[in-house]
């Protein structure tokens, strides 16, 4: 792989994150469910969440059908999601979208592991999928909660 192309994008750190998704299997018993689909590449992410009484994320599960960049973004989201609520997720989604567009650094733990993808606009929608799916899930409280 060339240093100025895919080789720089698909770093060992990014690929290791993609493997970390095995730690977050989707569980149908998670009461809040959401999904997001990329309009540019067709990547899909289904997410289930369990939240505490205040609406903060306690547990997460995902099923991801995306490139390694989208998978890595999902793992980054999952690793930093505990304790976040709807407002936090929406604010982070906007900050990450701005960051991808060349704006200031986004404040999400581990986001720097996918920083090389900023130079690849075709991957931006896949990167945003976990925040969008979480926003949908947090908006969809189950009657079982």
Beta strands, then each sheet from edge to edge (+ up, - down):
strand 1: 32-37
strand 2: 44-51
strand 3: 57-65
sheet 1: 1+ 2- 3+
end
